[in-house]
Amino acid sequence: MEGSTLVRQLTEQPLVRDLSVDAAQAVLALRYCILCRRAERDPMPELERRWGHILAARRFRLVVEAIGHIWPDPFAVAPPCCPRVSFDEALLAAMVGAVDRGNRAQFDWLTAEMLGGDARAMLFVALDNFLRARAPGRA
């Protein structure tokens, strides 16, 4: 593999449209929450509309609060209209995928270098509760 190809693969940011539906929804909702925080608006009505019920909106807000509390650096989000995800958003998408599959080992592998055990556990549970609220029939 050529060096330029490797560098491109390591630095290329995925497109939102290439993410799973749950991951893309989480990334876009996080962007919306950040915009609302900056504008001093409540994101809950839009989150409730997006997912059809208040429980999913409330649980997503807990995910956002957990990220804000435990993330070691400011969480980088792309502008709402940006088709590509930031590196933090790509990590969030991968975490959503791992949690959705119930793969705690992969989740821990993704986050172990930057989050301690308690922080990983809190974020895993918050994401799992959110995904369960999005899909009420899920076991």
N, C-alpha and C positions, 0 to 999 in steps of 0.2 A: 504494500500500500504506500502510495506517495505521501510525503509529509504534508502537502497542502490538502490532500483529501482527508487525512486524519484530523488536521486542525479544523477543517470545515465541519466534520462530523462532531467534534467535541464542542464547537462553539455555536453551531446552528441551533436556533431556537425553534421549537415545533410550532406549527400553526394551531390555533384554537380548534379549527374544524377537524383536525386530525386526532383530537383527544376523544376519549369515550364521552358519551352524553353526560354521565354523572360528573366526570372530571371537568368538562367544559362548563357545565352549569355552575360548579363550585368556583372555578376561576372567574367567570363573568360576574357571579354574585359577589365575590370578594372585591372585585374592581368597583362594583356599584356601592358596596358598603364603605369603601375608602372615599369615594366621591361624596357620599352622603355625610360622612364624618367631617370632611373639609368644608362642606356647605352648611354644616350644622342642621342636617335634616335627618329624619328618622327613616331608615331603610326598611323597616318592618312591613309597611303596606305593600311595597313592591315585591319583597321576598315572599310574602304570603300569597300574592297574586301569582308569582312565578311557580310556586309549588302547590298551590291549591288549598293549603291549610296552614294555620298558624303554628302548629307544633314543629313542622320542618323549618319554618322561618326562625323560630326561637332557638332551635337546636343549631341552626347555622350561625346565628349570632354568637352562641357559645363557642363554636369553632373559631370564629374570628377573634373573640376575646382571648381564647387559649393561645392562638398564634401570637397575638399582641403581647401576651404575658411571657411566653417562653422562648420566642424566637430570639436568637442571640444578637442579631442586627436588625435594623428596620427591614421589614418585608418588602421586597421590590415588586411593584405591580406595574404592568404596562398600561398605557392609556386605554380607555374603554373601546376605542375604535381600532386599536392595534390588532392586526390579525395574528401576530406572533405572541407567544407567552414569554414572560421573563423567566430567568432561571429558577427563582423562588416559586413562580406559578407552575413551572414544569414539575418541580419537586412536589408541590401540592397535588397536582394531577396524578403523579405516580403514587403518592400516599393514599389518595382516594381510591385508586385502583387496587392497591394492596389491601386496604380495609374492606373494600367491596367484596374481594375474594376471600376475606377472612384470613389473610396471610400475614400474621403478626411478625413472622421471621423476616419477611421482605420489608415490611414497614420499619422494623428495627434496623435492618441493614441500611435502608435509605437515610435514616435520621440519626444513627448512632454517633457519628462524628461530631454532630453539632448540638445534640440534645441529650441530657441525662436520662436515666431510667424513669424517674417520676414524671418528667416532662413528656417523654414518649408515651407513657401509659395514659396520661391525661389527654393528650392529643388523639391517640388511637380511640379511646372511649368516646371522646367528643365527636369524632368523625363517624364512628360506628353508630352512635345514637342519631346523628343527623341522617345518615343513609337509611337507617331503619324507619325514621319518620317520613322520609321521601317515598318509601315503598312499604306502606303499612302491612301488606301481606307477607313480607319477608320474615323468615324465621329468625 
